[in-house]
Structure formats: C-alpha cells, structure tokens
C-alpha cells in the first residue's frame, strides 16, 4: 500500500495535512519527527509539518533524515520549509511580529511541478513568527508574497520543495492543488486507497493475524465499534463474540433497539444490564474526571467478567480510530490532556488478551464510508457520535437514576425533533445536558423550582474543532415547549452557542 509519511513537529494543522492527502485516496501516516521509521519501498514521499517552535531556538525540533533516500520527494510546510532552508545554510530570522492571516501568492515559476495549474496570483494562509530571509545558493524561489520573498522554493537538482504558507487549510485557494501536485504528480501516487480496497486488505490481514482464535469486542451502539465488528465478522465469522453493556447511561430505549439491530446484522451479541452497578458507584461523585474513571472502571470490570465466560478467547478488539492513535503518540509537549479518552487507557495492566484494532488507520468520516460499503444499518451509520461515558457526563454534578431519567426524556424529544424537521443529518452531534442548578418558574398558578436543560448541536468533521448549529427559532421554540411541558422536573431550556475552541463539545 503506497503511502505518504508526515513528520509531525507539533503543528495544530498536522492532522489537516493528513486529511487533505486522504481525500486524494492516498494513505498517509503521521509520526513524531524524532521517531522516523525505516523508509520502506511503499513510502512515496515525506511531508515536514509546521511547528510552534522556531528553528533558531536551542531546543528546536531537529529531524534526522539521514535514512531517507535522496530520490524520495520531500515537501516542507511552514516550519518544515524554514528547517530545510536553515539546514542548507540559509537565514531564518524573526519578523518582529507574527505573520498571520491571508496573503496573495505570486507564482514566479509556473513550470515548476509544484505550481502546476496554480493561478499566477491566489490567496494563501500565513501563520508563522519567523521568515526565510535568505535562501542557500542551490535553492530557487518559485513563489512570493508582498511580505515574504521566499514563500515557496525548490532545491535545484533534488526532489525537495518548501512552502512558508499552509496549503492544507481552506483559506489557501490553490492549497489542495499544490498538495495534489506533490502527492499525485511529484510522488507519483495512484490514489487507489478506497473503502473497498481498505476492506479487502483489512479482512485479509485480520484473517492472517487472528487465525482460528476467538475475539471479544465491546459494542457501544456507535459507528466505530459497529464497523469494527462488521470487519471482524467478515474476516472470522462466529469466532467474534460481541458484548453490549447497558450502563444505565444510554439514551432512552437504546439498549433494546440497538441490540435488536446488531442481531439483525448476524452478529453474535450478548447484552448485559449493569445499570444498577454503574449508577450505584457514581453516587456522591461530582468531579467530571472522577465520573469518567468510575464509568470506565466499571465498564472494564463488567466486560472482563463477561469475556472470561468465553472459553479460550485470545483477542480484545477495540474501535480505536486514527485521531486516538495520533493523540496517544503526539510530539512531546505539543498537547495536553483535556479529558481522558474512553478508547485510550483503562485496560488492566495484567490483561492477558492481545489487542486488535481494525480501524486504527481511519479518520471518523472514513469509518463511515467503510461502514456504508459494508452495508451497516443506516440508523447506526448515520448516528451522531455519543460519548463513551454516555449521559454520565451530560448530567452535570452527581449522577442519579432520577436525573438520568429526566435527561433521557428531554434528549429523546430533542433528537426526535431533529429527525422530524430533517435537521438530524445536517448536525454532526447533538444532545441535551442537565444542569446542576434549579430556577424559579411558573406553571399554571403554581411557582416551580426545577432543573434547566441545555441543548447542544454542533457541526464538525472529526470533532477536533466544531461550530454551533444555527437551528431555526421555530424549531428551538417547539423543542423547548415540549420539554418543559412533557418532562417533569424541568422548567427552563437554554441553547449552547459556543464553538470548539474555546468550549468542548461535551460539557464534561
């Protein structure tokens, strides 16, 4: 499988570079700059990402490219370009202020393969504090802006290019074309990495990896675990044993409806009702991380107890996807833990099962495309992402059975209305949050003092960033009215209009 290798120097845009390359049906890997793997024949090119660091700093990231063949194409983006210039003897200097935002790129050499079919002048996006003020003699300028003379260059006689702008972001008008020129043109990738080819290669790999062993998988009702289950089922059939745990924190009636859907797909699934245990252990806990850890601990223990009942099981399957893998191996110091992830960590240290992760190469939208190709039930395929800890992190403060029941009723009204108004598919994720405060209201002639429900609906591609959805006022009015009238214990509804960042999608 041909691939592009992206060396990560800690840029916020590194994952976006990967997404742009994947959109060309070319597989790519993101690896830390200091953990470059041996360059195998399937690697067709290397991209050096941006970075918040300066190449002039003592502790600046310094990749060792001595193992990279001289014939392998390289593209440096922002910091990557500055490092190439600096390493070659050029001058990289501080600009006296960050160059951030839109600029007009003027192509100086339209015959250069990186600038093929790029307009003579177009908008690009700058985001850097240093600038290449002088290039080495063997470096040739191929594009400039009013403020940056050396906006793009090539090392003459070598397949190495550098650009000081971010071609991967939407604001760079011909950014996708420049990346296509590098990946499909200069690197010669065929662009044949499709859902069908992924399924074929993954199923063959799973058969070889697992053999005649048994595999256990925890289903959640979401897209990731469901697609992982179908891939494994296609590869090993009845050797796969699925466990669907009811934590008591699922949406209303979700346990029975999703369990029925799985059995309709021919999967070998066992449903386990452990709601009393989960809710009991959450009593008195108000800290969000403590709640997540309690829920995660209970899930692992319930799951392990059920897995031990399966004779001779050897493998544990997980629905881990590529963003989880990247975040768990990020450049040191480049990111901080915002909240614990339900797919990373939480496994017992003495666990004897081997791990298999069929989706670890895919982004969320790619998982959906693979699911569609596998014939996954549209109800599950189109289902909004749902947090691993479930409604436990949508009930702010202490979680009780009474609060969960209130939230389930409000949530059902909200989600059903989105579907009825044909808005569900326009929203990436939606849900309700029960706030730990009560407010005064009036119902009939009586004074009330009851809970507040917050509605949350966002658009996103993979959850890394998100924007709030501008839902119609009439829709919000209808939902608010139905919740207040139909859910006992609620007398007020508000709508969350914060994007990510600065807010997260979930409240806890």
Secondary structure by P-SEA (a helix, b strand, c coil): cbbbbbbbccccaaaaaaaaaaaacbbbbbbcccccccccccccbbbbbbcccccccccccccccccccccbbbbbccaaaaaaaaaabbbbbbcccccccbbbbbbcccccccccccccbbbbbbbccccccccccccccccccccccccbbbcccccbbbbccccccccccaaaaaaaaaacccccccccccaaaaaaaaaaaaaaacccbbbbbbbcccaaaaaaaaaaaacccccbbbbbbcccccccaaaaaaaaaaaaaccbbbbbcaaaaaaaaacccccaaaaaaaaaaaaaaaaaaaaaaccccccccccccaaaaaaaacccccccccccccccccccccccbbbbbccccccaaaaaaaaaaaccccccccccccccccccccccccccaaaaaaaaaaaaaaaaaaaaacccccccccbbbbbcbbbbbbccccccbbbbbbbbbbccccccbbbbbbccaaaaaaaaaaaaaccccccbbbbbcccccccccccc
